[in-house]
Amino acid sequence: MSHEDSCQRERTCLGDGPEAGRSTTAVEQELRVLLILSALMSFASISTDIYLPALPSLVDALHTTAASIELTFSGFLIGFRLGQLIWPFE
């Protein structure tokens, strides 16, 4: 059996470059992790874009002041940033 046949059958070779010898499943897994983390990081900006235009409606719906609604947004930002600081050290 030739080396090429072995690589095709087991999906373990990626060429002659620095990736040679790494399994394609490991590369696929790394790409999946990268995509998942990218999607998770986009939640902060999406949440901000949804939350800020809704602030006046929240004030009316909850019968409260704009300052108290703004505190909830501050809490969200603080919690999100603290989560980013804590996660890498876990």
N, C-alpha and C positions, 0 to 999 in steps of 0.2 A: 504494500500500500504506500502510495507516495505521500509526501508531506501535505500537498494541496488537498488530496482526498481526505486526509485526516482532519485538516482544518475545516473543510466543508461539512464533514459528517458531525464533528463535535462543536462547530462554531466557536473555535478558540483562538483563531489567528486573525490579526487585523492588518497585516502587511509587514513592511520592513522598517517602519519608522519607530518612534518612541512608544507607540501603542502595541508593538509586536508582542505577541505572547499573551496579552490580556484577553480575557474572554469577552465576547460581545454581550453576554448577559450582564457582566459587571459594568460595562459601559452603558448599557440600556438602563440599568438600575441607577447609575449616577445621573443620567439624564432625567429619569423620572423624579428623583429627589430634587434636582435643580428646578424642574417645572413646578413641583408642588410648593417648594419654598418661594418661588417667584409669585405664584398665585396667592400664597398666604401674605406676602409682603404687600400685595396690591390692595388688600382689605382696608388698610388704614386710609389710603387715598380715596377709595370708593366710599368708605363710611363717611369721610369728611364731606365729600361731594354730595352725598345724600342728606346728611344731617344739617349742614349749614342752611340750605334753602328752607328747611322745614322748621327752623327756630321760631319764626313768627306764628306759625300754625300751632306749634306746641304750647306757646304762651297762652293762646286763646283756648285751646282744648283742655289744658290743665288748670286754667284760671289762676295763673301765677305770674310772677314778674319775669322780665327778660333776663335779669341778673341770675335768678335761680336756675333758669334753663341753661344759661351760659356756663354755670358751674358744672352741670352734667357733662358738657362738652370738654371742659378743662379736666374733669376726672377721667374721661375717656382717653384724652391725650397723655395724661400722666401715667395712667395704667398701661397704655400701649408702649410707651417709652421705657417704663420700668421692666416690662416683659422682655423687651429687646436687650436690656442690660443683664437680666438674670439668665435668660436662656442659654447663652454660650458657655456659662460656667457650670451648667448642670452635669 
